[in-house]
């Protein structure tokens, strides 16, 4: 038996013991969803490089260790506090499970509900029927299928119509155990004319583990959701995080994705746009050593008059590898679509590599669409200019690199989050004498 088959077999064998303890075992609609995910994973295992949308990212490292779910464990409160944003509500998931005692939701206005997914499935499962699995199906790819079968908990956030989340809400995903399998499913419901700002932060105090997180976002008419993701996983972690969005007419979705941690990580952001809706995707990935960071976006313009803007940057050093696959699809009936995509990459080493694949699929001739890509190194003229002003060569290169990356951090409007990101960026540059 080849390694990939052996790995899938090990997970499938363990699943038989795990399944009875998963939430929603008495709900036929959820069991059907789980069965579909399990069948897809049983057929093909983890995605592999023979699949077009995974051709640049080899997940064979997942076959070397069979990660296993773990129970909630104790956590270093001071360490956690260093990642917590003060002027924000917070939800803490430890090893994929909602921990009310560590979360801070005092003062949450009446129009906003924040609950454990497992709790909702136990107390009012009908509230989730027809919503889980609406933004993404198990057929998307096998990590989504895996998540659908294996998830044990997550968070459900709902903002009622015409209500506004008065402060940002931070979701802290924390892993504390080595070789842990952490699978969470999260549902965000922003109803008609409602507004919310959500900040996801992924961190780990353990060394090696596997995170598989899927977010589904359902936006009502004229609703607005600003979403930040800070992926700061441990140095040997494996990470998959997917955010899938359904936008109603006139809705607004903005996603800011910062991928800085983990050994191997993949981030999916997909959105379906209805009439006159707007989608903004910004991202920065910074990798060094042997890190591999993959970013996959898809914007589906399904109806007329929608607008999308996408801007991603990558900084790669030593033997790191980065991937950007951005795809914009304009449907036949989506007249007057306005879409722009841009990807810029900076290579700091001759051994660093980036694979960039922007795609436009246009099935309508009444549109305005463009895309652009650049891959390059620091300009020696710029380095020399700073040296001529008394700056040593190493600091000059750090200043220029930081300026390149900081453009994306400057798009973050939340001052606390921006400070955390700048701190993480500075820690990842080769010298601290900026």
Buried (B, 14 or more C-beta within 10 A) or exposed (E): EEEBEEBBBBBBEBBEEBBEEBBBEEBEBBBEBBEBBBEBBBEBBBBBEEEEBBBBBBBEBBBEBBBBBBEBBEBEEEEBEEBBBEEBBBBBBBBBBBBEEBBBEEEBEEBBBBBBBBBBBEEEBEBBBEBBBEBBBBEBBBBBBBBBBBBBBBBBBBBBBBBBBBBBBBBBBBBBBBBBBBBBBBBBBBBBBBBBBBBBBBBBBBEBBBBBBBBBBBBBBBBBBBBBBBBBBBEBBBBBBBBBBBBBBBBBBBBBBBBBBBBBBBBBBBBBBBBBBBBBBBBBBBBBEEBBBBBBBBBBBBBBBBBBBBBBBBBBBBBBBBBBBBBBBBBEEBBBBBBBBBBBBBBBEEEBBBBBBBEBEBEBEEBEBEBEBEBEEBEEEBBEEBEEEEBEEEBBBBBBBBEBBBEBBEBBEBEBBBEBBBEBBBEBBEEEEE
